[in-house]
């Protein structure tokens, strides 16, 4: 840890809890930093001694979740619903959070976990992890679409990196990205003269959506989990 981080993030990364659960531990005065009772918002630096009284490290849980259309990943506003709202109704025992985002009107795979260690290595743009999508647009794809899309697209403030693109039907294609600019696929297709009608994420690294239905999840475990964590330079 080269710089200081907030205490709740530190506890999450160490596997004590999610950030929300860490805030509860702090307000219950169960956390100390260098012998001093921690407060919400405290920072932890390299060399600090953090202790959590009467608390055992949680068993890490990893889920592949199919986010439905119309649901936000987190940060719901007004009448919006987010993933956590859906899970609380069906599986209140799960204390997990989504890693990354998927647009409200998009659907498909997102990883849920209580392991804060995977957040930075999974989301860091420096890692260039593959994410795969199936996309349909409003009209027939031109013959040169896949080549133009794959070679990099000027989306106004950025030229996208070369990527893998395969035309599937007259108006549907598969794309594999190793970067994640805001609304990137929609901006790329728009720059080439199309409008996205449907966007579905089907894979994150080695984790695939498979035949899951919207709003359902499956546990990531065994060899699939081992491969994921090894790719993130973490251990099982």
C-alpha angles and dihedrals in degrees: 000000000000097000135027121272134190115277095239091054090048092052091048092050090050090053099247094122145314115289090262091050090047090056088055092052090051095049089049087057093239096128127077131186113204089340095310121114107253124237130206109276096024117146126230121209132189110285095027116130112229120188131182115201122220094356129119121207111263122244107251117246126197124190135184103215130190105220110208124223115271094031121109120222093231140323096063116193132202108334096350121122126214135201093265091057091056094046094049090060096051105023110021090164092068113095100187138130134209118258108221128342142281119196118259094246094042124081141197141067126014127158119236122194147146091225108103091185093079097055101082098038092046097046102034110116088215091069095059095208116184121252119182128206139182111216134185123195136199100259145020115301114241119239092253095046099102093047093048093046093047096049095060131278131228104233095179105267098031143029109227122234120256110275143175116272129175126182109227104177136352091287105014131082141173120229132186116201131189094190134053116212117171110283087347100163093046091049092048094050091044091053088056093050103264137111121222113239098177134009122188126178109216104172143026110190104306095343113101131193092224114177097329122144124231112279095022131107142193131205118256107222146133119029092348091058093042091054092048095050093044089053088053091048091247131122128239 
